[in-house]
Amino acid sequence: MKKLLTKFIVVSIVMLVGLAMLSYTSGGPPALGVTDGRLAACPESPNCVSTQTDSQSHQMAPIPFSGSAEDALERLKKVIDQQFSRVRLIDRRDGYLRYEFRSLIFRFVDDVEFLVDPDASLIHFRSASRVGHSDLGANKSRMQKVVAALE
């Protein structure tokens, strides 16, 4: 029993060190922003959701809004500031916001972008993990929380 426990502890430590190294050695963000009125495509991995994808496994509905596009962005910014921690606004331009969300323990980064379509009165978004394959549903859950707060 003691041998099994020792092996478990060693494997756990190696996994934790590996995750920490992955977090601290991950590079900068992928090419993000708006190109031809669209946010970047999701990668093949399941750790991304977007309102501008044809992939059913990554797809979520955009957020409808009423009023001006600027008011919608301000309301969105307020929701994120009040409801989330470990988040930093990276870029703000006309009709566009980009945030970095960090996980609590290993400080993994998720890149989250919002793009307002004033003609359709919709806010499009993309939320993706910067490293790894699975996010255990974190990006989808975060965006569901944002959508619910704006309804």
Buried (B, 14 or more C-beta within 10 A) or exposed (E): EEEEEEEEEEEEEEEEEEBEEEBEEBEEBEEBEBEEEEBBBBEEBBBBBBBBBEEEEBEBEBBEBEEEBEEBBEBBBEBBEEEBEEBEEBEEEEBBBBBBBBBEEBEBBBBBBBBBBBEEBBBBBBBBBBBBEEBEEBBBEBBEBBBEBBE
